[in-house]
Amino acid sequence: MAMTIPGLGQLDRPRSSSAGSRATAYAVMLGLLLVAVVVSVLVGSRLISPAAVLEGGPDRTVVEVRAVRTALGLLVGVALGLAGACMQGLTRNPLADPGILGVNSGAALAIVLGIAYLGVGSLTGFVALGLLGAAVASVAVHAIASAGRDGATPAKLTVAGAAFAAAASSWTVAVQLVDQTALDVMRRWQVGSIGGRPWDLVVTLAPVFLVGAGLALALSRVLNALALGEEMAAGLGRHTTRDRLLVGLAIVLLAGTATAAAGPIAFVGLVVPHLVRTRTGSDHRHLLPLSAGYGAVLVLLADTAGRVVLPPSEVQVGIMTAVVGVPFFLLLVRRGRMGM
């Protein structure tokens, strides 16, 4: 018999047809991911034929640029999908994502401070500062939410995250107003884009990303236990403080890496886990890998659409994910499918 907890829904066995639904979700995800990768390489302001990709020739440079963009899109999408699913599981809050809980704002503040006062100008430096800012934001939000008798409840985490995000965003704008260099750099970064990045950035990010993704996937059963509540998880023998720290570390590595590399891309970490959850339930053993795959699909397709929707101009992926994410999110709310 599946376990049901008020406000959480069913865990581990959400539907009688869950096995079939999960198999279908994996198959659809792999198919869409393959399509998204191919489309990302071939489609843009200039269409490239599959034969040209194999033969090289004058289109080789365009293919190489798009290949870097596709690789970074895969990395960012997987990272945001996993981070959103982990954050929602950790806080038991269906509205949790790196943006709402202040992680993106903390990364942005650290980067703008590094530009203005430390002279940081390289993408590698942005990544390091983004990770540091994401870590500080996560610790600060959790510490604020933990104050008081009830501890870090989902509602308190959301309020603390929103407050921290507002404060960090204000400080970021204040620094930009007095430093023209920071303003110019942050104006491009804050929109959210995976274009114009070198292979060196992908290579630099890959180890951090792999550690974060591996840690997140390894903690799937831990997240299932934490979803039962603090007391019940402790009753099952879990060391909840250690577990929360490990999940928090995975979130910081994933969200910090993605945000530092591409800017604050919204709605991927919020919408994708809900999309997966409506099909396969709340078992994190399947929710995490599927969220990773569908997150990559969303980022790649949004980026490709941004290249062709307003030719010859390009709409950044951060804008396109918001265009897709807002109506989808409102549809989920309307259907009452926001439960965990």
C-alpha positions in Angstrom: 0.0 0.0 0.0 1.4 3.4 -1.0 2.1 5.8 1.8 0.1 9.0 1.8 1.0 12.0 3.8 -1.2 15.2 3.8 0.3 17.8 1.6 2.9 15.4 0.1 0.9 13.0 -1.9 2.0 9.4 -2.4 5.6 8.5 -2.2 7.5 5.8 -4.1 4.4 4.3 -5.6 2.2 7.2 -6.7 0.0 5.3 -9.2 -0.8 1.7 -10.0 0.5 2.2 -13.5 3.7 4.0 -12.2 6.1 1.4 -13.8 4.6 1.9 -17.2 4.4 5.7 -16.8 8.1 5.8 -15.8 9.2 3.7 -18.7 7.3 5.9 -21.1 8.7 9.0 -19.5 12.3 7.7 -19.9 11.7 6.8 -23.5 10.1 10.1 -24.3 12.9 12.0 -22.5 15.7 10.2 -24.4 13.9 10.7 -27.7 13.3 14.4 -27.1 16.9 14.9 -25.8 18.2 13.4 -29.1 15.9 15.6 -31.1 16.9 18.7 -29.1 20.6 18.0 -29.5 20.3 17.6 -33.3 18.1 20.6 -33.7 20.4 22.7 -31.6 23.3 22.0 -33.9 21.4 22.3 -37.2 18.9 25.1 -36.7 19.6 28.8 -36.3 19.7 31.9 -38.3 21.5 29.7 -40.8 20.3 26.1 -41.4 22.9 23.4 -41.6 22.2 20.1 -43.4 23.2 16.8 -41.7 25.5 16.1 -44.6 27.4 19.3 -44.1 28.0 18.3 -40.5 29.6 15.1 -41.5 31.5 16.5 -44.5 32.8 19.7 -42.9 33.4 22.4 -45.4 32.4 26.1 -45.1 29.8 25.3 -42.4 32.3 23.8 -40.1 32.9 26.9 -38.0 29.1 27.4 -37.5 28.8 23.7 -36.4 31.7 24.0 -34.0 30.2 27.2 -32.4 26.8 25.5 -32.0 28.4 22.3 -30.7 29.9 24.3 -27.8 26.5 26.0 -27.2 24.8 22.6 -27.3 27.2 21.1 -24.8 26.8 24.0 -22.4 23.0 23.9 -22.8 23.0 20.2 -21.9 25.1 20.9 -18.8 23.1 23.9 -17.7 19.7 22.2 -18.3 20.7 19.0 -16.4 22.1 21.1 -13.5 19.0 23.3 -13.2 16.6 20.3 -13.5 18.5 18.4 -10.8 18.9 21.4 -8.6 15.2 22.3 -8.7 14.1 18.7 -7.9 16.6 18.5 -5.0 15.5 21.8 -3.7 11.8 21.0 -3.8 12.5 17.7 -2.1 14.7 19.1 0.6 12.4 21.9 1.6 9.1 20.0 0.8 8.1 23.2 -0.9 6.6 22.9 -4.5 7.6 26.5 -5.2 11.3 26.0 -4.4 13.9 26.7 -7.1 17.3 28.4 -7.2 15.7 31.7 -8.1 13.0 31.8 -5.4 15.3 30.7 -2.6 17.9 33.3 -3.4 20.7 31.2 -4.9 20.7 33.0 -8.2 20.7 36.4 -6.5 23.6 35.3 -4.2 25.6 34.2 -7.2 24.9 37.5 -9.0 25.9 39.6 -6.1 29.2 37.7 -5.6 30.0 38.1 -9.3 29.2 41.8 -9.4 31.3 42.4 -6.3 34.2 40.5 -7.8 34.0 42.6 -11.0 33.8 45.9 -9.2 36.3 45.4 -6.4 38.5 42.4 -7.3 39.0 43.0 -11.0 37.6 39.6 -12.0 36.9 39.4 -15.7 37.3 35.8 -16.8 34.5 33.2 -17.1 36.4 30.9 -14.8 36.5 33.7 -12.2 32.7 34.1 -12.6 32.2 30.4 -12.0 34.2 30.5 -8.8 32.4 33.6 -7.5 29.1 32.2 -8.5 29.7 29.0 -6.5 30.8 31.1 -3.5 27.8 33.4 -3.7 25.4 30.5 -4.1 26.9 28.7 -1.1 26.7 31.9 1.1 23.1 32.5 -0.1 22.0 29.0 0.8 23.6 29.1 4.2 22.1 32.5 4.9 18.6 31.6 3.8 18.6 28.4 5.9 20.0 30.2 8.9 17.4 32.9 8.7 14.6 30.4 8.2 15.9 28.2 11.1 15.5 31.0 13.6 12.5 30.6 15.9 10.7 27.7 17.5 9.6 25.7 14.4 12.9 25.7 12.5 13.3 25.9 8.8 9.8 25.1 7.7 8.9 25.2 3.9 7.0 28.4 4.4 9.8 30.1 6.3 12.3 29.0 3.7 10.3 30.6 1.0 9.9 33.9 2.9 13.5 34.0 3.9 14.6 33.2 0.3 12.4 35.9 -1.2 13.7 38.4 1.4 17.3 37.5 0.7 16.8 37.6 -3.0 15.3 41.1 -2.8 18.1 42.4 -0.7 20.9 40.8 -2.8 19.3 42.1 -6.0 19.2 45.6 -4.5 22.8 45.5 -3.5 23.7 44.1 -7.0 22.0 47.1 -8.7 23.6 49.5 -6.2 27.1 48.3 -7.1 26.3 48.5 -10.9 25.2 52.1 -10.5 28.6 53.1 -9.2 30.7 50.9 -11.5 30.3 51.1 -15.2 32.4 47.9 -15.9 30.2 45.9 -13.6 27.1 47.3 -15.2 28.3 46.4 -18.7 29.2 42.8 -17.8 26.2 42.2 -15.6 23.8 43.6 -18.2 24.7 40.8 -20.6 25.0 38.1 -18.0 21.7 38.7 -16.1 19.6 38.1 -19.2 20.7 34.4 -19.2 22.4 33.1 -22.3 24.5 30.0 -23.4 25.8 31.7 -26.6 29.3 32.9 -27.2 31.0 30.7 -24.6 34.3 28.9 -25.3 35.1 25.2 -24.9 37.4 26.1 -22.0 34.4 27.1 -20.0 32.6 23.7 -20.6 35.9 21.9 -19.7 36.2 24.0 -16.5 32.6 23.4 -15.5 32.5 19.7 -16.2 34.3 18.4 -13.0 32.1 20.6 -10.7 29.0 19.6 -12.6 29.8 15.9 -12.4 30.5 16.0 -8.7 27.2 17.9 -8.1 25.1 15.6 -10.4 26.6 12.4 -9.0 26.0 13.6 -5.4 22.4 14.5 -6.2 21.6 11.2 -7.9 23.2 9.3 -5.1 21.0 11.1 -2.6 17.7 10.0 -4.1 16.7 7.7 -1.3 17.8 10.3 1.2 15.4 12.8 -0.3 12.6 10.2 -0.2 13.3 9.9 3.5 13.4 13.6 4.1 10.1 14.0 2.3 8.5 12.1 5.1 9.3 14.9 7.5 12.1 15.5 10.0 10.9 13.3 12.8 9.9 10.3 10.6 13.2 10.4 8.7 15.1 10.4 12.0 12.9 7.5 13.2 14.1 5.6 10.1 17.7 6.1 11.2 18.6 9.0 9.0 21.0 11.7 10.3 18.9 14.5 9.0 21.4 17.3 9.6 24.1 15.5 7.6 21.6 14.6 4.9 20.4 18.2 4.5 24.0 19.4 4.3 24.8 16.9 1.6 21.7 17.8 -0.4 22.5 21.5 0.1 26.0 20.9 -1.2 24.7 19.2 -4.4 22.3 22.1 -4.9 25.0 24.7 -4.5 27.4 22.9 -6.9 24.6 22.5 -9.6 22.8 25.8 -9.3 26.0 27.8 -8.7 27.7 26.2 -11.8 24.7 26.8 -14.0 24.1 30.3 -12.9 27.7 31.4 -13.1 28.0 30.0 -16.6 24.8 31.1 -18.2 23.2 33.7 -15.9 19.9 33.4 -14.0 17.9 31.2 -16.3 14.4 31.1 -14.8 11.7 28.4 -14.5 13.7 25.4 -15.5 14.2 24.2 -11.9 10.7 25.1 -11.0 8.6 23.7 -13.9 10.5 20.6 -15.0 10.2 18.7 -11.7 6.5 19.4 -11.7 6.2 18.1 -15.2 8.0 14.9 -14.3 6.1 14.5 -11.1 2.7 14.6 -12.8 3.7 11.6 -14.9 5.9 9.5 -12.6 5.1 10.5 -9.0 7.4 11.7 -6.2 10.0 8.9 -6.0 13.3 10.7 -6.3 15.0 7.6 -7.7 13.2 8.5 -10.9 12.3 12.1 -10.4 16.0 13.2 -10.3 17.2 11.6 -13.6 14.1 12.5 -15.5 14.2 16.1 -14.3 17.9 16.2 -15.4 17.0 15.0 -18.9 13.9 17.1 -19.4 15.7 20.1 -18.0 18.3 19.7 -20.8 15.5 19.3 -23.4 13.8 22.6 -22.2 17.0 24.6 -22.3 18.2 23.4 -25.7 14.8 23.8 -27.3 14.3 27.3 -25.7 17.8 28.3 -26.9 17.1 27.1 -30.5 13.7 28.8 -30.6 15.4 32.1 -29.5 17.7 31.9 -32.5 14.8 31.8 -35.0 11.8 33.6 -33.5 13.0 37.1 -34.3 15.6 36.9 -37.1 18.2 38.2 -37.6 18.2 39.1 -33.9 18.5 36.5 -31.1 16.4 36.1 -28.0 18.4 34.8 -25.1 17.5 31.5 -23.5 16.7 33.1 -20.2 13.9 35.0 -21.8 12.6 32.0 -23.8 12.4 29.8 -20.8 10.3 32.4 -19.0 8.0 32.7 -22.0 7.5 28.9 -21.9 7.6 28.5 -18.2 5.1 31.2 -17.0 2.0 29.8 -18.8 3.0 26.2 -18.0 3.4 27.1 -14.4 0.0 28.9 -14.3 -1.6 25.8 -15.9 -0.2 23.6 -13.2 -1.6 25.9 -10.5 -5.0 26.1 -12.3 -5.2 22.3 -12.3 -4.2 22.0 -8.7 -1.2 19.9 -9.4 1.3 21.8 -7.3 1.5 19.3 -4.5 4.6 17.3 -3.7 
